[in-house]
Amino acid sequence: MGDLPTDPPIVVHGLVAGTPPYRRVEIRHEPVGHAYGLADVAEFARRVGLEDLNPLDPEMVSWHGGGPEDWTL
């Protein structure tokens, strides 16, 4: 039998109104913080041992409510 598909370990949720706007980030179903850009997503991943994460890799990051280019309301 082949491997079953798995969910990406990182979920970046839709934009939240704030000053500045941000996106909530979860890693392995645990909230890890607010991201204000792609660099924040990569830093959260680095902190949990995913140093070589490409935030554009759909196998690693699931973007909800917009893609990696969406950081403004």
C-alpha positions as CSV (number, residue, x, y, z in Angstrom):
1,M,0.0,0.0,0.0
2,G,1.2,3.6,-0.7
3,D,1.5,6.4,1.7
4,L,-1.7,8.2,2.6
5,P,-1.8,11.9,1.9
6,T,-1.1,14.1,4.9
7,D,-2.1,17.7,5.6
8,P,0.7,20.2,5.4
9,P,2.2,20.8,8.9
10,I,1.7,24.6,8.6
11,V,-1.6,26.4,8.2
12,V,-1.7,30.2,7.5
13,H,-5.2,31.5,8.1
14,G,-6.9,34.4,6.4
15,L,-6.0,38.1,7.0
16,V,-7.2,39.7,10.3
17,A,-7.8,43.4,10.5
18,G,-5.2,45.0,12.7
19,T,-2.5,47.7,12.7
20,P,-0.9,46.2,10.7
21,P,-3.1,43.4,9.4
22,Y,-1.8,39.9,10.2
23,R,-2.4,36.2,9.6
24,R,-2.6,33.5,12.4
25,V,-0.2,30.7,11.9
26,E,-0.5,27.1,13.2
27,I,2.1,24.4,13.1
28,R,1.0,20.8,13.6
29,H,-2.4,22.1,14.8
30,E,-0.9,24.4,17.5
31,P,-1.1,28.2,17.3
32,V,2.4,29.7,17.0
33,G,1.8,33.4,16.4
34,H,0.8,36.2,14.1
35,A,2.6,36.6,10.8
36,Y,2.9,40.0,9.1
37,G,4.7,38.6,6.0
38,L,6.4,35.5,4.5
39,A,9.5,36.0,6.6
40,D,7.4,35.5,9.8
41,V,6.0,32.2,8.5
42,A,9.6,31.0,7.7
43,E,10.8,32.1,11.2
44,F,8.0,30.2,13.0
45,A,8.9,27.1,11.0
46,R,12.6,27.6,11.8
47,R,11.8,27.7,15.5
48,V,10.2,24.2,15.4
49,G,13.0,22.7,13.4
50,L,11.8,23.2,9.8
51,E,14.8,25.4,8.9
52,D,14.6,24.7,5.1
53,L,10.9,25.4,4.8
54,N,9.8,27.0,1.5
55,P,6.6,28.9,2.5
56,L,5.4,28.5,-1.1
57,D,5.6,24.7,-1.0
58,P,2.0,23.4,-0.9
59,E,3.1,20.2,0.7
60,M,4.4,22.2,3.7
61,V,2.1,25.2,4.0
62,S,-1.7,25.4,3.5
63,W,-2.8,29.0,2.8
64,H,-6.4,29.8,3.9
65,G,-8.3,32.9,2.9
66,G,-5.7,34.1,0.4
67,G,-2.3,33.0,-0.8
68,P,1.3,33.9,0.2
69,E,1.0,37.2,-1.6
70,D,-2.0,38.5,0.4
71,W,-0.9,40.6,3.3
72,T,-3.2,43.7,3.0
73,L,-6.9,44.2,3.4
